Amino acid sequence: MVSIVKVDQIKSSDGTTEYLNAGNIKNATLDSSVTNNSGVASGAISSNATFPAGMPIKVYNKTMARDSSVYSQSTSYFEPGSTIDNGEFTLTCTPATAGNKFLVMVSYMPGFKAPSSDDMQGFVELYGGLTSSQSQLWEVEMRTDNMGKLGDYLNHMPYAVVRNFQFTTTSVAEHTFKVRCKAGSSARWIYYQFNGGDITIMEIQG
């Protein structure tokens, strides 16, 4: 025979600990042996919750639109976008806990011009870290040999840069990551929005 005890509330002997039957459990710690086979139907996880190491806890994303008409001859790094160096290919994020990791995923598709009697060359980098102290995290050179030496220049040579980088945080200070690009020379144009791109950052519990 099954017995069921129904009460409105249970209090400790000092009257400070309270357990209600209305959906809230107060001042209690859930033992590790407790399971919930039916799952959690609703509710929010506290911002103070700690997740197992390796679990994704937040995702940031930014997309840069396609524009095949704009180009630059700059041999210094700049951030692409409809307005150059305007944060259109930048993500800023603050880790929940020091030691968490940021997995930075870049998919960027610029185009290049190979001038007549010359080669095509351009560079893309991931620049970032603590907002107060940033540095180059990786650099990719895109180059073709003799493409422009066939007798005429080669315009709009498409390229794709797909690369990831895992950054381990050391504090809960703000971090910034940006994609930047430059031409190999003033004659080797870079169409910096040729097929657009994405930058995505996944914060992972450390």
C-alpha positions as CSV (number, residue, x, y, z in Angstrom):
1,M,0.0,0.0,0.0
2,V,1.4,3.4,-1.0
3,S,1.4,6.2,1.6
4,I,1.4,9.9,0.6
5,V,2.1,12.7,3.0
6,K,0.8,16.1,1.9
7,V,1.9,19.3,3.7
8,D,1.9,23.0,2.8
9,Q,5.4,23.6,4.0
10,I,8.2,22.2,6.1
11,K,10.4,24.4,8.3
12,S,13.6,23.6,10.3
13,S,13.6,23.8,14.0
14,D,14.9,27.4,14.0
15,G,12.3,28.4,11.5
16,T,14.8,29.8,8.9
17,T,14.8,27.0,6.3
18,E,11.7,26.7,4.3
19,Y,10.5,24.3,1.7
20,L,7.4,25.2,-0.2
21,N,5.1,23.0,-2.3
22,A,4.4,25.7,-4.9
23,G,7.3,25.0,-7.2
24,N,10.2,26.6,-5.3
25,I,12.8,24.9,-3.2
26,K,14.6,27.4,-0.9
27,N,17.9,27.1,1.0
28,A,18.5,23.5,-0.3
29,T,21.4,21.8,-2.1
30,L,20.5,19.2,-4.7
31,D,22.5,16.0,-4.0
32,S,24.6,14.6,-6.9
33,S,22.6,11.4,-6.7
34,V,19.3,13.0,-7.6
35,T,18.1,12.5,-11.2
36,N,15.2,13.9,-13.1
37,N,14.2,11.4,-15.7
38,S,11.3,13.6,-17.0
39,G,13.6,16.6,-17.8
40,V,13.2,20.2,-16.9
41,A,10.0,21.6,-18.3
42,S,10.6,25.3,-17.7
43,G,12.6,27.8,-15.8
44,A,16.0,29.6,-16.1
45,I,19.4,28.5,-15.1
46,S,21.1,30.9,-12.7
47,S,23.9,33.1,-14.0
48,N,25.9,31.7,-11.0
49,A,25.6,28.1,-12.2
50,T,28.8,26.2,-12.9
51,F,28.8,23.9,-16.0
52,P,31.0,20.9,-16.7
53,A,34.4,21.6,-18.4
54,G,34.1,21.7,-22.1
55,M,30.4,22.7,-22.3
56,P,29.5,25.6,-24.6
57,I,27.7,28.3,-22.5
58,K,27.4,31.3,-24.9
59,V,27.7,32.1,-28.6
60,Y,28.4,35.4,-30.2
61,N,28.2,36.0,-34.0
62,K,28.5,38.8,-36.5
63,T,28.1,38.7,-40.3
64,M,29.7,41.0,-42.8
65,A,27.6,41.7,-45.9
66,R,28.7,40.9,-49.5
67,D,29.8,43.8,-51.7
68,S,32.0,42.9,-54.7
69,S,32.5,46.5,-55.8
70,V,34.7,47.9,-53.0
71,Y,38.4,47.3,-52.8
72,S,41.6,48.6,-51.2
73,Q,45.2,49.0,-52.1
74,S,46.3,49.4,-48.5
75,T,49.4,47.4,-47.4
76,S,48.5,48.1,-43.7
77,Y,46.0,45.9,-41.9
78,F,42.5,47.3,-41.7
79,E,39.1,45.9,-40.6
80,P,36.8,45.3,-43.6
81,G,33.2,46.5,-43.7
82,S,30.9,49.0,-45.4
83,T,32.9,51.5,-43.4
84,I,36.5,50.5,-42.8
85,D,37.7,50.0,-39.2
86,N,34.2,50.5,-37.9
87,G,33.7,47.3,-35.9
88,E,31.7,45.4,-38.6
89,F,34.0,42.4,-38.3
90,T,34.7,42.7,-34.6
91,L,33.2,40.8,-31.6
92,T,33.5,41.9,-28.0
93,C,32.8,39.4,-25.2
94,T,33.3,39.0,-21.5
95,P,33.9,35.5,-20.0
96,A,31.6,34.3,-17.2
97,T,34.6,32.9,-15.4
98,A,38.4,33.3,-15.7
99,G,39.8,30.2,-17.3
100,N,36.9,29.8,-19.7
101,K,37.9,29.4,-23.4
102,F,36.8,31.4,-26.4
103,L,36.7,29.3,-29.6
104,V,36.9,31.9,-32.4
105,M,35.7,30.7,-35.8
106,V,36.3,32.7,-38.9
107,S,34.8,32.2,-42.4
108,Y,35.9,35.1,-44.7
109,M,35.8,35.3,-48.5
110,P,37.7,38.2,-50.0
111,G,38.7,38.7,-53.6
112,F,42.0,39.8,-55.1
113,K,43.4,41.4,-58.2
114,A,46.6,39.9,-59.8
115,P,48.1,42.8,-61.8
116,S,49.5,42.3,-65.3
117,S,52.9,40.7,-65.3
118,D,52.7,40.1,-61.5
119,D,51.3,37.8,-58.8
120,M,48.2,38.0,-56.7
121,Q,49.0,38.4,-52.9
122,G,47.0,39.4,-49.9
123,F,46.9,38.8,-46.1
124,V,44.2,38.1,-43.5
125,E,44.7,38.1,-39.7
126,L,42.8,37.4,-36.5
127,Y,43.7,40.2,-34.0
128,G,42.5,40.1,-30.5
129,G,42.7,39.1,-26.8
130,L,42.1,41.3,-23.8
131,T,40.5,44.5,-25.1
132,S,43.3,46.4,-23.2
133,S,46.1,44.3,-24.7
134,Q,45.5,42.8,-28.2
135,S,47.9,41.0,-30.6
136,Q,48.0,39.0,-33.8
137,L,46.6,35.5,-33.1
138,W,47.1,34.1,-36.6
139,E,47.9,35.3,-40.1
140,V,47.1,33.8,-43.5
141,E,48.9,34.7,-46.7
142,M,47.0,34.2,-50.0
143,R,49.1,34.1,-53.1
144,T,49.2,32.7,-56.6
145,D,52.3,32.5,-58.8
146,N,52.2,33.9,-62.4
147,M,48.5,34.5,-62.4
148,G,48.9,38.0,-63.8
149,K,51.9,37.0,-66.0
150,L,49.7,35.5,-68.7
151,G,49.6,38.8,-70.4
152,D,46.7,40.5,-68.6
153,Y,45.6,41.3,-65.1
154,L,43.3,38.9,-63.3
155,N,40.5,40.6,-61.5
156,H,38.3,39.3,-58.6
157,M,40.2,36.2,-57.8
158,P,38.1,34.7,-55.0
159,Y,39.6,33.2,-51.8
160,A,38.2,31.6,-48.7
161,V,39.7,31.8,-45.2
162,V,38.2,29.3,-42.8
163,R,40.2,29.0,-39.6
164,N,39.6,28.5,-35.8
165,F,41.5,29.7,-32.8
166,Q,41.0,28.7,-29.2
167,F,41.9,31.5,-26.7
168,T,42.1,30.8,-22.9
169,T,41.0,33.6,-20.7
170,T,42.9,34.6,-17.6
171,S,40.3,37.1,-16.1
172,V,36.7,38.2,-16.5
173,A,37.8,41.4,-18.2
174,E,36.4,42.3,-21.6
175,H,37.9,40.6,-24.7
176,T,37.8,41.8,-28.3
177,F,38.5,39.8,-31.5
178,K,38.5,41.2,-35.1
179,V,39.4,40.0,-38.6
180,R,41.6,42.4,-40.6
181,C,43.1,42.2,-44.1
182,K,45.6,44.0,-46.4
183,A,46.9,43.9,-49.9
184,G,50.3,42.5,-50.7
185,S,51.2,45.7,-52.6
186,S,49.4,48.8,-53.9
187,A,49.1,47.1,-57.3
188,R,47.6,43.9,-55.8
189,W,44.1,45.1,-54.8
190,I,42.0,43.3,-52.2
191,Y,38.2,43.2,-52.6
192,Y,37.6,43.1,-48.9
193,Q,33.8,42.4,-49.0
194,F,33.8,40.3,-52.1
195,N,31.7,37.4,-50.7
196,G,31.3,38.6,-47.2
197,G,32.1,36.6,-44.1
198,D,31.2,35.6,-40.5
199,I,33.0,35.6,-37.2
200,T,31.6,33.4,-34.4
201,I,32.8,33.0,-30.9
202,M,31.8,30.2,-28.6
203,E,32.5,30.5,-24.9
204,I,33.4,27.1,-23.4
205,Q,33.5,26.3,-19.7
206,G,37.1,25.9,-18.5
